[in-house]
Amino acid sequence: METREIIRVIGKLPVSKRMLIVERTLKTIRESETRKKMLKAANALLEDYKNDKELTIFAHLDYEVFYEAR
């Protein structure tokens, strides 16, 4: 479907449906941008985490079973 056709079809919808389309579109854009920023940050720190064992010192506890004290 071409952009013009999408806009034409959306223009025929009731306002509530058009607002829903706008809200969901903005949400997907925000999520996509957030994902890109997180990936960029993770890649920027990857070498640090590979080479600096102090940054991952507690990782060995990931598989330990912990019980809540009551």
N, C-alpha and C positions, 0 to 999 in steps of 0.2 A: 504494500500500500504506500503510495507516495505521500509526502508531507502535506501537500495541498489537500489531498483527499481526506487525510486524517483530520486536518483542521476543519474542513467542511462538515464532516460527520460529527465532530465534537461540537461544532457550532449549533447543530440541530438538537443536541441533548438538553434536558432541563438543567437549570443552574446547579442544582445539588449534585448531579452526576458530573458536570464539568468541574466543579470544585473538588470532587473526589479524585478525578483524573489529575488535576493540578497537584493536590496534596500527595498522592502516591508517586507522581513523577518526581517531585521535589525530594521525597524521602529516598527514592532510589538513587538520585543524584548525590545526596548527602552521604548515603552509605557507600557509594562507589568512591567518592572523594576521601572519606575516612579510611577505607580499605587501602587506597593508594598511599595515603600518608603513613599508615601503620607499616605497610610493606617497605616503604622508603626508609623509615626509622629503623626497622628491624635489620635491613640490609646494611645500614650505616654502622650498626653496632655489632654486626656478626663477627668481625675480626677480633673485636675486644673480647667478646665472650669465648671465642676459640682460644685466645692466647692468655687471658687473665683468669686464672683459676679461682681467684677471690670472688669474682662475679658469679661463679657457679658453685660456691662452696656448699651451699645447702641443697643442691640438686640431688645428692645421694640420699637425702631424706624423703624424696618423693615417693618411694615405694615402702616406707616404713608404716606400720600400722599404729595409729595413735588412738588412744581412748580418752574420752572426755572425763576429767575429774569431777566427781559429784559430791 
